[in-house]
Amino acid sequence: MGLIYHAALGNNLIMYFNYNTDGCEGDTAEDRKSQDGSETMPFIDESPTMSPHLCARGQDGEAVSPTPPEGLIVCVSVFQGGIEKGLEMKKLVLSGFLASEEIYINQLEALLLPMKPLKATATTSKPVLTVEQIDTIFFMIQDIFEIHKEFYDALSPNIQQWDEKVTVGHLFQKLASQLGVYKAFVDNYKVAVETAEKCSQANSQFQKISEVRYFMTYDDSINNYLMFVFAALLYKPIDRVTRSTLVLHDLLKHTPKDHPDFPLLQDALRISQNFLSSINEEIDPRRTAVTTPKGEVRQLVKDGFLVEVSEGTRKLRHVFLFTDLLLCAKMKKAAVGRHQQYECKWYIPLADLSFQTLDDSDSLPHVQTLPEHEIEEMKIKISSIKSEIQKEKKAQKAQSRNVDRLRKKMNEQESCLLLHSPTIPFRIHNKHGKSYLFLLSSDYERSEWRESIQKLQKKDLQACVLSSVELQVLTGSCFKLRTVHNIPVTSNKDDDESPGLYGFLHVIVHKATGFKESANLYCTLEVDSFGYFVSKAKTRVFRDTTEPQWNEEFEIELEGSQCLRILCYKSKLNKDDNEIVDKIMGKGQVQLDPQTVQSKNWHMDVIEMNGIKVEFSMKFTSRDLSLKRTPSKKQSGVFGVKISVVTKRERSKVPYIVRQCIEEVEKRGIDEVGIYRISGVATDIQALKAAFDANTKDILVMLSDMDINAIAGTLKLYFRELPEPLLTDRLYPAFMEGIALSDPAAKENCMMHLLRSLPDPNLITFLTLLEHLKRVAEKEPVNKMSLHNLATVFGPTLLRPSESESSKAHITLASDIWSHDVMAQVQVLLYYLQHPPISFAELKKNTLYFSTDV
């Protein structure tokens, strides 16, 4: 028996799927409820024979199961007792996937069956549905069907004619590249289901259409059937992407790394994972809700930890966004043996909530802040404790008590860092006059909260006032409903979770498309570090266009990072106050998977954001490799050439490149927010590098026209590419010992003696850079670059152990890079930056206490 449908068009359209059940009735709505009373999705048997496309008619007209394609027999043989000798696992995976792909195509066909007759009646005097309703319900289904039909037709012959030379990676890569169609489908999914439900309730004819029933015979004596409700079928495209991603994992396991398919499958997997990551929150079917005393359903939409400013003090809160209100809570201290509970601090009905109309930076109250150096010291302590934990674990007789003690200590430090690091204001108002202020670490996060609230406010919301009992019930439910269980700190992670990446991420932002009107457009890049996100780079503004093409490369330093975010902004002049206003047009993120990113090749990707597509490429270089110094073969240039050679050739005390870059930064970059921290465009930096190496005559013109972050980046690159660090390989161990001295007088004498021991070109250049960085730090209120910030940027570049030293004390953990050498390198430079002015002449005169040998 097979699937039969009957369509009759008269004055009214009647269309339904008929089936032979041998007297069996379908499941009632009550039957489909789980034991706890919650609705469950209908179980779907995806055997190939249940598909209408797979059903054939015998000579007597009865439906018979077809013979599966040759490639599909493989899956059957597995369950029938064994795998043919020599059969590859890869073929098994592909064969099973092809079978499920055929089912999926037929499910899409079943979904499309009613569309044509519905459209036919839409233009008659008695339409079942309007054209707009049809387009909403069946949005993108035809496109998805065609994509998968083409994929199936291309994949099937490869499996039927299988041998070792067969390649399928390009097919999966193409399939993944078309996920933009799924993004559009996902964005419309909820509206499609709601529209289908409303139409089904209002129209009995459509109700019959939306009940699609399948019947399948397992053998002559057992009859069984399954019923799909329309919404369940409509969910299939979303479910399919998840299944495809799992298959890609399996294929990669059974594809040799030197096989042509491997990089293509890896690329397809990365695109699919990033897509799933971006839509996961929207399509999660496990959303939980609480029922109000009036019987209404209040659903939790979003929750997370935010820093609230209350009476000038920072407080860590857990904020819950429900369908009709925003609730701010704190975790109550639980007695021993008692469950933890939340205490409500305040709530605002969304109908009464509004955002600050003025710039968020205006009229902020005095907020308790920690000095920058204390923030940096916290990071150093966290890194140091991480190292201690790893050492304890590696010890043969490691005591869990010590590890627990260290974890607790680290949790305290990380919690404190999370509390004091956010600076971006997010203010909300209650229309009755009360306002609340949160501080966030990222514009991305602020935009997410604002968009989630505004999306809910588009519905017809009524203001609600909760009684004390209702508020108590709602707050009590938060513990069970929450989706974010712990603050984002390392101590809450499992030991086998990725520690993140340490080193440099190279990102090229190529272009963006999908803008409906011309605007001044730019992108910013954020990465996570120590539990929160930091803005790391910004493209130039592409003016008055709908298709900006930046093609700008950035080098971003990673400190245990796991995620890259890209935000696209529109910049325009506010005529009222003549100020530039930046509006987020779209945002998206990608996971930095170590296995995918850590290769010498560029990986191209696309982020979908509110109909906008941003194309970018990225590759990762570990800190060890990125700071490995390779002398230049071209001694006539300046990059990669000893500083003594350059100054002698130029007949100067300080290299020309250092003097010019410093001069330009002080002329027009000293007020630039994040100067030396924000990455310059890599192509601009390379252009300046080439110009300095060639001693181009128009270098001054280039400098005056170049983006200031590129000039700052060129100066950093010069010091990084010196054949040996500015403070020399020979003196590096002594600098590490000197900074560790406890006695201030001893430290002073040692650190000054080490400077005197430097070659003159190195010393004069270092002192010149030192005074420049101090002048930059004087503008900290404007440029946000403290001495500690600058020491963090330049320390690991000016000091670096030689390769022989590195190999002696090889550090196995990436996170240890920060907790060992790097924090000491930062402290050395910081010592000199905090020291009163150091004169070259006075330094050379003063030779007390120490001999000239180190």
Residue, then its C-alpha position, 0 to 999 in steps of 0.5 A: m500500500g502506498l500514499i494516495y492523495h485526492a484533489a478535487l477542485g470545484n467551487n471550493l477546493i478540497m484536498y487531502f491525503n487518503y490512506n488505508t489503515d485497516g481500521c486503525e485510527g490515528d493518534t489523538a492530540e492527547d496521545r501525542k503528549s509526553q508523560d509530563g504533559s508537554e507536546t512532542m514532535p511526531f515520531i518520524d520513521e525515515s525508512p526509504t519505503m515510506s516515501p511516496h517517490l519510492c512507491a511503485r505499482g505492481q501489475d495488479g495496481e497495488a503499491v510495492s516497495p521498489t528495489p533500492p539503487e545499487g549503492l543503497i543495498v550496502c546499508v541493507s547488507v549491514f543489517q543482514g549480517g555483514i559487510e562485503k569484504g573490502l567495502e569502505m566505511k566512506k561508501l557506507v556513510l554516503s549510501g545511508f545519507l543518499a537514502s535519507e536524502e531521497i526521503y527528504i526530497n519526497q518530504l519536500e515534494a509532499l509539502l509542495l503538493p498542495m501549493k499548486p492547487l491552492k495557488a489555482t484557487a487563490t485567484t478565484s472568487k472563493p480562495v482557500l488562502t490568499v496569495e500572500q498566505i501561500d507565499t508565507i507558508f511555502f516560502m523557499i520550499q521550492d528552492i530547497f527542493e531544487i537544491h537537494k534534487e540537484f545534489y541527489d542526482a549528482l551524488s547517486p551515480n558516484i555511489q552506484q559506480w563507486d571506486e577509490k577515485v570517486t570524489v564527492g567533496h565538491l558536491f558537499q561544498k556546493l551544498a553548504s555554500q547554498l545555506g543562505v537559502y536555509k537562512a531565509f527559510v529559518d527567518n520565516y519559519k515561525v511566521a510560516v507555522e503561525t500562518a498555517e495554524k491560523c489558516s487551519q483554524a479558520n478554514s476547514q478545507f486547509q485543515k484537511i490539506s495540512e494533515v499529511r498521512y503516510f502509510m507503510t506496510y512492514d510485512d503482510s501481517i503488520n500494518n502501521y502508519l504515522m501521521f505528520v502534522f503540517a508543522a512537523l513537515l515544515y520543520k524538516p529543512i531545519d532538521r536536515v542541516t543538522r543531519s548533514t553536518l553530522v554526516l560531514h563529521d563521519l565522512l571526514k573520519h573516513t577520508p584520508k587527509d591526502h584525499p582530494d575530498f578532505p579539504l572540501l569536506q572540511d570546508a563544507l563542515r565549517i560552513s555548516q557548523n557556523f550556520l548552525s551556530s548562528i541559527n541555533e537560538e532561533i530554532d531550538p525546539r526545547r524552549t521552556a515556558v511557565t504558565t501564569p495563574k491566568g493560564e497564559v504561557r510566558q516563554l523564556v526567550k533569552d537569559g544571561f549574566l549582565v553587570e548592573v550599575s546600582e548606586g554607582t556599584r557594579k553588581l553581577r545579575h542574571v537577566f531573564l527576557f520573557t515574552d512579555l517582561l524583563l526580569c533582573a535577578k540575583m542568585k541567593k546564597a543557599a543553605v547547606g543541602r538546599h537548592q539555589q534560588y533567584e531573588c527578583k531585584w526588579y522587572i519591567p513589562l515590555a509594554d512599558l520598556s523603552f531605550q535611551t534615545l540619547d547617545d548611551s555615552d551621555s550623562l552616565p552616573h559615576v561608575q566604580t572602575l578599576p585601574e587598567h593595571e589591576i585588570e591586567e594583573m588579574k589576567i596575569k594571575i588567572s594565567s598563572i593559576k591555570s599553569e599551577i592547576q595543570k602542573e598539579k594534574k601532571a604530578q604523579k600524586a596530584q591531590s584533588r584538594n589542591v586542584d579544587r583550591l586553585r580552581k576556587k581561587m581562579n573562579e574568584q579572579e575570573s568573576c572579579l574580571l568579568l564584573h569590572s571589565p565591561t564598559i559599554p553602557f546599555r540603559i533601559h527605561n520604565k515609562h513610569g520614570k525608573s531607569y536601569l543601567f547595565l555595562l556590557s563588554s561588546d556592542y554585539e551583545r548590546s545589540e542582541w539584547r536590544e533586538s530581542i526586546q524590540k522583536l517581542q515589542k512588535k507584538d500586541l503586548q499588554a502591560c502586566v502587574l504581577s502580584s507578589v505570589e505571581l512574582q514569586v512563582l515566576t522567579g522560582s521558575c527561573f532556576k529551571l528555565r535558565t539556559v545559561h547556567n554559569i558565568p563564562v569563566t574557565s573554572n566552569k569548563d570541563d577539562d576536555e574543552s578547548p582552551g582556545l587559540y593563542g597567537f595571531l588570527h589573520v582576517i581579510v574582510h573582502k566585501a558585503t552585499g545585500f544593502k538596500e540603499s547606499a550608505n557609509l559602511y564599515c565593519t568591526l571585528e571582535v574576539d573573546s578573551f578571558g570570558y568577554f569580547v573585545s573589539k580588535a579591528k575596524t575596516r575603513v568606511f566605504r562611502d555612499t555604496t550598496e556594495p562595499q569592497w574593503n579587501e582589508e587584512f587584519e592581524i588580531e592577537l588571540e588570548g585563548s579565543q574561541c570565537l570571531r564576531i563581525l559587526c557591520y555598521k552604517s555611519k551617518l551625520n545626525k543633522d540635529d547635533n552635527e554628530i556622527v551616529d553609527k547604527i549596526m546593520g548586521k552582525g554574525q559570528v564564527q567559531l574558531d575551531p583549532q583543527t579547521v583554522q590551524s593551517k597555512n591556507w586561507h579559509m574563505d567564509v560568508i556570514e549571513m546577517n539580517g539579509i546582508k552577506v559579509e565575505f571574509s577569509m582567515k588563517f591562524t598562526s601560533r604565537d611561536l611561529s608568528l614571533k619567530r625571527t627570520p633575518s632578511k636576505k635583502q640587506s639593503g632594506v630595513f625589515g629583518v636587518k640588524i638595527s646596527v646595520v640600518t643606523k650605520r647605513e643611514r648615519s643615524k642614531v635611530p632608524y628612519i622608519v622608527r622616527q617617521c612612524i612615531e612622528e606621524v602617530e604623534k601628529r594625528g594618531i595620539d587621540e585615536v582610540g586603541i592606537y597600537r591595539i587596534s589592528g591596521v589593514a595588513t595590505d596597507i602595512q605591507a605597502l608601507k613595509a615595501a616602501f621603507d625597504a625600497n627607500t621610496k622617495d614619496i614615503l612621506v606622502m604615503l605616510s600622510d595619506m595612510d590610515i594611522n592604525a596601519i602606520a602604528g602596525t608598521l612600527k610594531l611589525y618592524f620591531r617584530e621582524l628584527p633578526e633579534p629582539l630590540l633588547t637582544d637575545r643575550l640579555y633576555p635571561a638577565f631581564m627575566e631575572g632582574i624583573a623578578l627581584s624583590d628589593p627595589a634598590a637591587k631591581e633599579n640597579c640591575m634594570m639600569h645596568l641592563l640598559r647600559s649593556l645594550p648596543d648603542p643603536n638598540l639603547i637609543t632606539f629603545l629610549t626614543l620609543l619609551e618616551h613616545l609611548k609615555r606621551v601616548a599614555e598621557k592621552e589615556p582619557v581620550n585614546k584609552m591606552s594606558l601604560h599597561n596597555l602599551a606594555t602588553v602590546f609591545g613587551p612580547t615584541l621587544l623581548r623574546p627568548s632566543e630559539s635555543e632558550s625556547s627549546k630548553a624550556h619548552i612550554t606544552l600548554a598554549s595558555d602557559i605562553w601568557s602565564h610564563d614569559v609573556m607576563a614577565q616581558v610585559q612587566v619589564l617594559l612596564y617597569y621602564l615606562q613607569h620609571p622617571p625619564i632615562s637619559f642616554a648620557e646620564l645612563k652611560k655615566n652611571t656605572l655604579y654597583f655593577s661590572t660591565d659583564v652581565 
